Structures are given as C-alpha cells and as structure tokens.
C-alpha cells in the first residue's frame, strides 16, 4: 500500500503539484512541490485537453524527481464556472410508533443525508459534495453528531455543491491521458474546500470566516460558519485581469506586464513612496521609460477593489449570516500582491484579514508555505487517510475510478464514511 499522496491544482495561470508522505503517527510530510505555467485553461475551465495533459505530466514529473518516487495516482480539485451550490434539508423517521423512540444510528444519518439529495439538478450537473451543516433532533437544533441521541425524527441541513459533468469528465480525461489514476472518495474536491483544510484554524471555521482564492482567471469564495460551509461563489475576475490592465495602459506585452506586476506591483497606495519609480520595458523600437510606481499601483488597486467588491456582493446575496467573528483568509497567487491585506481590510471593513499560508508540515521543501500552494496542500491533507493501491496489478482504470467516485449510489453509500 502506498503512503504517497499527490495533490494537483490546475489553475488558469499555473499548475501546482504537492507530494506528501503519510507518516506512521498519522501526520503528513511534504516531500516535493513543483509548478509550471498553465496551458489550455481559461477562467478555471480546461478548454484544450492536450495542452493541459502536457503541463500536468511535466509538473508531476518535476515533483517526482525531487521526491524520488514514482507517481501513479493523484487527487485534484475543481472550481470556477464549473461549480454551483445550494442548501437542502433532508429527514429520516426514527420511530413510526406513537410515544416510542430509539437511538439514532449511522443508517439514520445516511437516510437523512440521502433525502437531502433528492432535489432536482440539471442533467449536465453532478453531485460533488453534500456537506451536513447542522442536525435537528425532534425539532432541537445545534447537533453536529446526532448518533446515539434518542429521538423520533432526525433532520439535516446540508450545503450541496454540484459540478459540471463536462468539467469533471474533462478533468478525468486529462489525468487518464497523462497516465495517472484519480483514486479515492475525495479524488476531486472543490478548490476552496481543499484550501480551507490547509489554511483555516478550527476557531476561524467555528466563528465564521471567508476564504477568498485569488486565482488567475477567477476568484473563488467559500464562507464557513459553525464548522461547515454555508456559501460558495465564484467571481469571473482574477489576477490575469490585473495584468491585462497593465498591458493595455502601459502598452507592453502581457508577459512583460506580468513580470512588472510581480516585481513592482502594489495594490495599496499608502505603501508606495511618492518618489518611487519603476521601469516600463521598451517595445519594438521604443526605449524603456521610467514612470512613478504610484501610477502602476493605481492600475492594480482599482482592479483589486473591483474583485473584492464583487466578492462582498456575492457573499451578501448568498449568505444569510449577518455577523462573522472569524477571519478573511486570502489564498491563491493573487494573495502574493503587496498591500492586498490592507486593501481587503478597507473594502471589508475589518482588521481580521490574513494571508492563508499552509501550516508547517515538515520536509525539506519550504516552498509549499505559500498561499499559491494552499489548494494542493489541502488536497494532500484531506486525502491522507485514503490508502492508494501502488502495484500495477491492482490499479483501476480511469473510467472505473470515476464511476466509483461520482456515481450517485456509491456517493450516498460513502457519506457516513466521509463525514464521520
């Protein structure tokens, strides 16, 4: 049995790979990380399988060489326009006899959760996660684990995340063509849910927090309260839009604008001195020119304000929680922008904003302690209890793995194992 877990995060800008090893005490040690610029991905959606396959292979092979292991299976994540979510309630009758009751068991919980999934979803969508938010026992709210409680009726409120069937199939096809199996109950996860596993503290999830994944093509959001997701959203604007603005305003190629953004960019004007300057690279016969750094900051700041304003609008529209006492946690490559915390504090009117860096997991590689690796590290942590078959004779085909992971019957059957 293999103790190696490989998390692959396919983003609009980069593909990130993290290889972790399950230790005897149950922890995880990071053996290797790697990243390469994405190809064939637009706004979080894979639009060219062949290009995506090539980058996946290249990035995993780089991580393999660093870790000194042979990767045969992976876990991955999906987000952006592929994702939709809604809340649902299910019920299970514990006792049909008048004035009688019995203890709730795992089958009752399973029945209630299955009832919550008895909702209409479009034919082009598939269940990705059904997450219990709260159990209600005989009308009494607040139960997180009702098993063993004596009752006559059990209800559950769930947060249901669905994904595009096309998006899931395309993702599976990429890994199959790259030569890797997707194995395990959580082999494909919601990106922001995976990121929370690596970055959010228990108190933050309990008190109510917002995770904002600032990707290249989209900005994905997950709101958590009382240890459960209550709202998911995706804003179709990401850090590539910032780069595009710089490219247009300064009249330079996209690649040069990206480099300028990374090396000299800032999105909070108070951090920029009035006399600071940056060099705008020359194009064609035009020589490089010097311009105030504040000019670059204004371009970036206006776009990041738009992103955070759209996030705030979505959270207010989709979430019923009026007050949260946790944190706003920023992950993704966009969270590396200088001044992003200060700007988020201003837009969201709270000082409780921080960068979501994965916790210390040991290993010689320190590169994973960055917000851009949050999803890939979270995939490893969430799948650390999934034993993956290592020998070739026991390897399943990609189609079988997909059927095991996503068929509705097996999905309901595994709910109790997944959440308890």
WOJO-V452594 format. One record per pair of residues at least 6 apart in sequence whose C-alpha atoms are under 8 Angstrom apart, sorted by the first residue. I is the first residue (numbers start at 1). GAP is how many residues later the second one is. Records with the same first field share a line. If there is no record, write none. Layout:
# WOJO-V452594
I: GAP ; GAP
This chain:
# WOJO-V452594
1: 386 ; 387 ; 388 ; 389 ; 390
2: 385 ; 386 ; 387 ; 388
3: 18 ; 19 ; 20 ; 384 ; 385
4: 15 ; 16 ; 17 ; 18
5: 14 ; 15 ; 16 ; 17 ; 68 ; 69 ; 70 ; 375 ; 378 ; 379
6: 11 ; 12 ; 13 ; 14 ; 65 ; 67 ; 68 ; 69 ; 373 ; 374
7: 10 ; 11 ; 12 ; 67 ; 68 ; 69 ; 369 ; 370 ; 371 ; 372 ; 373
8: 7 ; 8 ; 9 ; 10 ; 66 ; 67 ; 68 ; 69 ; 368 ; 371
9: 6 ; 7 ; 8 ; 67 ; 68 ; 366 ; 367
10: 6 ; 28 ; 34 ; 66 ; 67 ; 68
11: 27 ; 30 ; 33 ; 204 ; 205
12: 26 ; 27 ; 29 ; 30 ; 31 ; 32 ; 33 ; 203 ; 204 ; 205
13: 24 ; 25 ; 26 ; 28 ; 202 ; 203 ; 204 ; 227
14: 21 ; 22 ; 23 ; 24
15: 20 ; 21 ; 22 ; 23 ; 40 ; 41 ; 44
16: 17 ; 18 ; 19 ; 20 ; 43 ; 357 ; 360
17: 16 ; 17 ; 18 ; 42 ; 43 ; 46 ; 359
18: 12 ; 13 ; 14 ; 15 ; 16 ; 45 ; 350 ; 355 ; 358 ; 359 ; 362
19: 11 ; 12 ; 13 ; 14 ; 44 ; 48 ; 361
20: 8 ; 9 ; 10 ; 11 ; 12 ; 360
21: 7 ; 8 ; 9 ; 10
22: 6 ; 7 ; 362
23: 6
28: 333 ; 353 ; 356
29: 332 ; 333 ; 334
30: 331 ; 332 ; 333 ; 334 ; 335
31: 35 ; 36 ; 332 ; 333 ; 334
32: 31 ; 32 ; 34 ; 35 ; 333
33: 30 ; 33 ; 332 ; 334 ; 335
34: 25 ; 26 ; 28 ; 29
35: 24
36: 19 ; 22 ; 23
37: 18
38: 14 ; 17
39: 9 ; 12 ; 13 ; 16
40: 6 ; 7 ; 8 ; 9 ; 10 ; 11 ; 12
41: 6 ; 7 ; 11
42: 175
43: 37 ; 38 ; 173 ; 174 ; 175 ; 193
44: 35 ; 36 ; 37 ; 38 ; 173 ; 174
45: 35 ; 36 ; 37 ; 122
46: 6 ; 121 ; 124 ; 125
49: 121 ; 124 ; 125
50: 124
52: 122
53: 121 ; 122 ; 124 ; 125
54: 124
56: 119 ; 122
57: 121
60: 11
64: 6 ; 7
71: 109
72: 107 ; 108 ; 109 ; 318
73: 107 ; 108 ; 109 ; 110 ; 315
74: 106 ; 107 ; 108 ; 109 ; 113
75: 107 ; 108 ; 109 ; 111 ; 112 ; 113 ; 304 ; 305 ; 308
76: 106 ; 111 ; 112 ; 113 ; 300 ; 303
77: 110 ; 111 ; 112 ; 113 ; 114 ; 117 ; 298 ; 302
78: 90 ; 110 ; 111 ; 112 ; 113
79: 111 ; 112 ; 113 ; 141 ; 155
80: 138 ; 139 ; 140 ; 154 ; 155 ; 156
81: 153 ; 155
82: 81 ; 82 ; 85
83: 78 ; 79 ; 80 ; 81 ; 151
84: 77 ; 78 ; 79 ; 148 ; 149
85: 74 ; 75 ; 76 ; 77 ; 146 ; 147 ; 148
86: 73 ; 74 ; 75 ; 145
87: 70 ; 71 ; 72 ; 73 ; 143
88: 28 ; 29 ; 31 ; 69 ; 70 ; 71 ; 72
89: 26 ; 27 ; 66 ; 67 ; 68 ; 69
90: 22 ; 23 ; 24 ; 25 ; 26 ; 27 ; 65 ; 66 ; 67 ; 68
91: 20 ; 21 ; 22 ; 24 ; 25 ; 62 ; 63 ; 64 ; 65
92: 16 ; 17 ; 19 ; 20 ; 23 ; 61 ; 62 ; 63
93: 15 ; 59 ; 60 ; 61
94: 7 ; 8 ; 10 ; 14 ; 57 ; 58 ; 59 ; 60
95: 6 ; 7 ; 56 ; 57 ; 58
96: 56
100: 52
101: 49 ; 50 ; 51
102: 47 ; 48 ; 49 ; 50
103: 44 ; 45 ; 46 ; 47 ; 48
104: 42 ; 43 ; 44 ; 45 ; 46 ; 47 ; 50
105: 42 ; 43
106: 41 ; 310
108: 46
109: 37 ; 38 ; 45 ; 307
110: 302 ; 303 ; 305 ; 306
112: 42 ; 43 ; 44
113: 17 ; 19 ; 43 ; 45 ; 299 ; 302
114: 298
116: 40 ; 41 ; 42
117: 13 ; 43
124: 40 ; 41 ; 42
125: 37 ; 38 ; 39 ; 40
126: 36 ; 37 ; 38 ; 39 ; 280
127: 33 ; 34 ; 35 ; 36 ; 279 ; 281
128: 32 ; 33 ; 34 ; 35 ; 60 ; 61 ; 62 ; 278
129: 30 ; 31 ; 32 ; 33 ; 60 ; 61
130: 28 ; 29 ; 30 ; 31
131: 27 ; 28 ; 29 ; 97 ; 98 ; 288
132: 24 ; 25 ; 26 ; 27 ; 96
133: 11 ; 23 ; 24 ; 25 ; 26 ; 93 ; 94 ; 95 ; 96 ; 97
134: 7 ; 8 ; 9 ; 10 ; 22 ; 23 ; 24
135: 6 ; 7 ; 8 ; 9 ; 10 ; 11 ; 19 ; 20 ; 21 ; 22
136: 6 ; 7 ; 18 ; 19 ; 20 ; 21
137: 6 ; 9 ; 14 ; 15 ; 16 ; 17 ; 18
138: 13 ; 14 ; 15 ; 16
159: 70 ; 71 ; 72
172: 10 ; 226 ; 230
173: 225
175: 6 ; 7
176: 222
181: 214 ; 215 ; 216 ; 217 ; 220
182: 6 ; 216 ; 219 ; 220
183: 205 ; 218 ; 222
184: 199 ; 202 ; 203 ; 204 ; 217 ; 221
185: 201 ; 219 ; 220 ; 229 ; 233
186: 196 ; 197 ; 219
187: 196 ; 218
189: 190
191: 184
192: 19 ; 20 ; 21 ; 28 ; 29 ; 30 ; 183
193: 29
194: 180 ; 181 ; 182 ; 183 ; 184 ; 185 ; 188
195: 136 ; 179 ; 180 ; 181 ; 182 ; 183 ; 184
196: 15 ; 178 ; 179 ; 182
197: 181 ; 182 ; 184 ; 185
198: 159 ; 160 ; 161 ; 176 ; 177 ; 179 ; 180 ; 183
199: 130 ; 157 ; 158 ; 159 ; 160 ; 175 ; 179
200: 129 ; 156
202: 25
203: 123
204: 121 ; 122 ; 123
205: 19 ; 20 ; 21 ; 22 ; 23 ; 121
206: 18 ; 19 ; 20 ; 21 ; 22 ; 120
207: 18 ; 19 ; 117 ; 118 ; 119
208: 15 ; 16 ; 17 ; 18 ; 116 ; 117 ; 118 ; 119
209: 14 ; 15 ; 16 ; 115 ; 116 ; 117 ; 118 ; 119 ; 120
210: 11 ; 12 ; 13 ; 14 ; 117 ; 118 ; 119
211: 10 ; 11 ; 12 ; 117 ; 118 ; 119 ; 120
212: 7 ; 8 ; 9 ; 10 ; 116 ; 117 ; 118 ; 119
213: 6 ; 7 ; 8 ; 117 ; 118 ; 119 ; 121 ; 122
214: 6 ; 24 ; 25 ; 116 ; 117 ; 118 ; 119 ; 120 ; 121
215: 23 ; 24 ; 117 ; 118 ; 119
216: 21 ; 22 ; 23 ; 24 ; 25 ; 117 ; 118
217: 19 ; 20 ; 21 ; 22 ; 23 ; 24
218: 16 ; 17 ; 18 ; 19 ; 20 ; 21
219: 15 ; 16 ; 17 ; 18 ; 19 ; 88
220: 12 ; 13 ; 14 ; 15
221: 11 ; 12 ; 13 ; 90
222: 7 ; 8 ; 9 ; 10 ; 11
223: 6 ; 7 ; 8 ; 9 ; 92 ; 96
224: 6 ; 7
225: 99
230: 89
231: 84 ; 87 ; 88
232: 86
233: 81 ; 82
234: 77
235: 72 ; 75 ; 76
237: 70
238: 69 ; 96
239: 94 ; 95
241: 62
242: 57 ; 58 ; 61 ; 62
243: 11 ; 14 ; 15 ; 18
244: 10 ; 13
245: 54 ; 55
246: 6 ; 11 ; 15 ; 50 ; 53 ; 54
247: 6 ; 7 ; 9 ; 10
250: 30
252: 28 ; 29 ; 30 ; 31
256: 25
260: 20
262: 75
264: 14 ; 29
265: 28 ; 31 ; 32 ; 35 ; 72 ; 73
266: 6 ; 30 ; 31 ; 34 ; 35 ; 71 ; 72 ; 73 ; 74
267: 30 ; 31 ; 33 ; 34 ; 37 ; 70 ; 71 ; 72 ; 73 ; 76
268: 29 ; 33 ; 70 ; 71 ; 72 ; 74 ; 75
269: 25 ; 28 ; 29 ; 32
271: 68
272: 21 ; 22 ; 25
273: 21
274: 18 ; 20
275: 17
276: 16 ; 17 ; 18
277: 13 ; 14 ; 15 ; 16 ; 17
278: 12 ; 13 ; 14 ; 15
279: 9 ; 10 ; 11 ; 12
280: 8 ; 9 ; 10 ; 11
281: 6 ; 7 ; 8
282: 6 ; 7
305: 38 ; 42
308: 36 ; 39 ; 40
309: 38
312: 36
326: 26
327: 25 ; 26 ; 27
328: 24 ; 25 ; 26
329: 24 ; 25 ; 26 ; 27
330: 23 ; 24 ; 25 ; 26 ; 41
331: 24 ; 25 ; 26 ; 40 ; 41 ; 43
332: 39 ; 40 ; 41 ; 42
333: 38 ; 39
335: 20 ; 36 ; 37
336: 35 ; 36
341: 12 ; 13 ; 14
344: 9
345: 6 ; 7 ; 8
355: 16
356: 14 ; 15 ; 18
357: 12 ; 13 ; 14 ; 17
358: 10 ; 11 ; 12 ; 13 ; 15 ; 16 ; 19
359: 10
360: 9
368: 6 ; 9
389: 6
404: 6
405: 6
